[in-house]
Amino acid sequence: MLALRVSRPEGFEFSPGQRVKLNFGGLKRPYNISSTPSDAFLEFCVERVKDGSMSPRLFELKTGDPLLVKARAKGKLTLCPTATEHLMVASVTGIAPFRSMVRHALEDPRAGATPHFTLLHGGANAEELVYAEELTALARAQPDRFTYIPRVSPPGELSEVGCEAATGRVSTAALPFIERLDPTKTQVYACGHPAMIDEVRVAVCRRGFSFASEAFWKL
Ligand SMILES: Cc1cc2nc3c(=O)[nH]c(=O)nc-3n(C[C@H](O)[C@H](O)[C@H](O)COP(=O)(O)OP(=O)(O)OC[C@H]3O[C@@H](n4cnc5c(N)ncnc54)[C@H](O)[C@@H]3O)c2cc1C
């Protein structure tokens, strides 16, 4: 997993949750911005896709190498302003938009209505739970605003995460929240693996939640 930090182009604006196209070696791919609008840089978290054309090459970048960032951020996976409860489900680097949204909301005193965030994050191992330590610390600092629940799929990978990660599928871990939360006050989001998104979509749509998602690829 790669946390890729680039200088923020002058005048570049975005809303937490949005994505931008990175252009490298003649290839363009969208990546969600994991930093917040108050950061002086843009950060992305990138998974190395086996046999992928562009992502493995991003891992070879050295400090100072040029990387083109498309001028405009896009995407509608942004915070629902009317919900008081936000349930977010991420697989691996699908954490990026939610890290931006949660950090921005918790940092910004104008967020006002004190919404509560529950963020479930799944990966195959500790390394895939990128930002787990930071998010665990944030949840401990503001327990009334933010709950962070990491999940690793296979057993026996807990100690490296720096937090208590139980085992099991993240979409399954979301079910008790989907049962308990009030659909009239809650926005549900999912990002990352398309199969995980479909599982969450089926569960939330049955109960009438408003749902937003972004799949990183098509099955
Ligand atoms: C809206 C959007 C936002 C995205 N945000 C991020 C992000 O924040 N971080 C990130 O790492 N990636 C993100 N992606 C995926 C990213 O754009 C690239 O598709 C990915 O890095 C693979 O590019 P590649 O050139 O290496 O592989 P390619 O040569 O383009 O593709 C190889 C194959 O792998 C599939 N694939 C793409 N991503 C994955 C994956 N993660 N796991 C398994 N198979 C995959 C592709 O569909 C294709 O079939 C996002 C994609 C979309 C559509």
The ligand as an SDF file (V2000), in Angstrom:
LIG
                    3D

 53 58  0  0  0  0  0  0  0  0999 V2000
  -13.7760    6.3730   -9.1170 C   0  0  0  0  0  0  0  0  0  0  0  0
  -12.5280    5.5680   -8.8570 C   0  0  0  0  0  0  0  0  0  0  0  0
  -11.7110    5.9040   -7.7700 C   0  0  0  0  0  0  0  0  0  0  0  0
  -10.5590    5.1330   -7.5010 C   0  0  0  0  0  0  0  0  0  0  0  0
   -9.7940    5.4400   -6.4030 N   0  0  0  0  0  0  0  0  0  0  0  0
   -8.7370    4.6420   -6.1150 C   0  0  0  0  0  0  0  0  0  0  0  0
   -7.9430    4.8780   -4.9260 C   0  0  0  0  0  0  0  0  0  0  0  0
   -8.1840    5.8160   -4.1330 O   0  0  0  0  0  0  0  0  0  0  0  0
   -6.9010    4.0380   -4.6760 N   0  0  0  0  0  0  0  0  0  0  0  0
   -6.5980    2.9740   -5.5140 C   0  0  0  0  0  0  0  0  0  0  0  0
   -5.6290    2.2480   -5.2370 O   0  0  0  0  0  0  0  0  0  0  0  0
   -7.3240    2.7530   -6.6400 N   0  0  0  0  0  0  0  0  0  0  0  0
   -8.3580    3.5560   -6.9590 C   0  0  0  0  0  0  0  0  0  0  0  0
   -9.0640    3.3130   -8.1020 N   0  0  0  0  0  0  0  0  0  0  0  0
   -8.5690    2.2970   -9.0470 C   0  0  0  0  0  0  0  0  0  0  0  0
   -7.5290    2.9710   -9.9900 C   0  0  0  0  0  0  0  0  0  0  0  0
   -8.1360    3.9860  -10.7560 O   0  0  0  0  0  0  0  0  0  0  0  0
   -6.9140    1.9760  -10.9800 C   0  0  0  0  0  0  0  0  0  0  0  0
   -7.9420    1.3010  -11.6600 O   0  0  0  0  0  0  0  0  0  0  0  0
   -6.0370    0.9730  -10.2660 C   0  0  0  0  0  0  0  0  0  0  0  0
   -4.9340    1.6310   -9.6280 O   0  0  0  0  0  0  0  0  0  0  0  0
   -5.4740   -0.0430  -11.2820 C   0  0  0  0  0  0  0  0  0  0  0  0
   -4.8220    0.6510  -12.3030 O   0  0  0  0  0  0  0  0  0  0  0  0
   -3.7090   -0.1070  -13.1720 P   0  0  0  0  0  0  0  0  0  0  0  0
   -3.3800    0.7670  -14.3450 O   0  0  0  0  0  0  0  0  0  0  0  0
   -2.5850   -0.5470  -12.3120 O   0  0  0  0  0  0  0  0  0  0  0  0
   -4.4530   -1.4060  -13.6460 O   0  0  0  0  0  0  0  0  0  0  0  0
   -5.1520   -1.6380  -15.0790 P   0  0  0  0  0  0  0  0  0  0  0  0
   -4.1050   -2.0790  -16.0170 O   0  0  0  0  0  0  0  0  0  0  0  0
   -5.9700   -0.4430  -15.4560 O   0  0  0  0  0  0  0  0  0  0  0  0
   -6.2240   -2.7490  -14.7000 O   0  0  0  0  0  0  0  0  0  0  0  0
   -5.9500   -4.0330  -14.2980 C   0  0  0  0  0  0  0  0  0  0  0  0
   -7.2610   -4.7190  -13.8940 C   0  0  0  0  0  0  0  0  0  0  0  0
   -7.4470   -4.5870  -12.4790 O   0  0  0  0  0  0  0  0  0  0  0  0
   -8.7510   -4.1040  -12.1640 C   0  0  0  0  0  0  0  0  0  0  0  0
   -8.5950   -3.3380  -10.9020 N   0  0  0  0  0  0  0  0  0  0  0  0
   -8.5350   -2.0100  -10.7120 C   0  0  0  0  0  0  0  0  0  0  0  0
   -8.3600   -1.7090   -9.4040 N   0  0  0  0  0  0  0  0  0  0  0  0
   -8.2900   -2.8970   -8.7590 C   0  0  0  0  0  0  0  0  0  0  0  0
   -8.0920   -3.2620   -7.4040 C   0  0  0  0  0  0  0  0  0  0  0  0
   -7.9370   -2.3390   -6.4400 N   0  0  0  0  0  0  0  0  0  0  0  0
   -8.0570   -4.5700   -7.0910 N   0  0  0  0  0  0  0  0  0  0  0  0
   -8.2130   -5.5100   -8.0520 C   0  0  0  0  0  0  0  0  0  0  0  0
   -8.4060   -5.2420   -9.3590 N   0  0  0  0  0  0  0  0  0  0  0  0
   -8.4480   -3.9370   -9.7160 C   0  0  0  0  0  0  0  0  0  0  0  0
   -9.1550   -3.2930  -13.3770 C   0  0  0  0  0  0  0  0  0  0  0  0
  -10.5540   -3.2160  -13.4830 O   0  0  0  0  0  0  0  0  0  0  0  0
   -8.5440   -4.1210  -14.5120 C   0  0  0  0  0  0  0  0  0  0  0  0
   -9.3820   -5.1990  -14.8400 O   0  0  0  0  0  0  0  0  0  0  0  0
  -10.2210    4.0600   -8.3710 C   0  0  0  0  0  0  0  0  0  0  0  0
  -11.0330    3.7480   -9.4750 C   0  0  0  0  0  0  0  0  0  0  0  0
  -12.1790    4.4800   -9.6990 C   0  0  0  0  0  0  0  0  0  0  0  0
  -13.0440    4.1020  -10.9030 C   0  0  0  0  0  0  0  0  0  0  0  0
  1  2  1  0
  2  3  1  0
  2 52  2  0
  3  4  2  0
  4  5  1  0
  4 50  1  0
  5  6  2  0
  6  7  1  0
  6 13  1  0
  7  8  2  0
  7  9  1  0
  9 10  1  0
 10 11  2  0
 10 12  1  0
 12 13  2  0
 13 14  1  0
 14 15  1  0
 14 50  1  0
 15 16  1  0
 16 17  1  0
 16 18  1  0
 18 19  1  0
 18 20  1  0
 20 21  1  0
 20 22  1  0
 22 23  1  0
 23 24  1  0
 24 25  2  0
 24 26  1  0
 24 27  1  0
 27 28  1  0
 28 29  2  0
 28 30  1  0
 28 31  1  0
 31 32  1  0
 32 33  1  0
 33 34  1  0
 33 48  1  0
 34 35  1  0
 35 36  1  0
 35 46  1  0
 36 37  1  0
 36 45  1  0
 37 38  2  0
 38 39  1  0
 39 40  1  0
 39 45  2  0
 40 41  1  0
 40 42  2  0
 42 43  1  0
 43 44  2  0
 44 45  1  0
 46 47  1  0
 46 48  1  0
 48 49  1  0
 50 51  2  0
 51 52  1  0
 52 53  1  0
M  END
$$$$
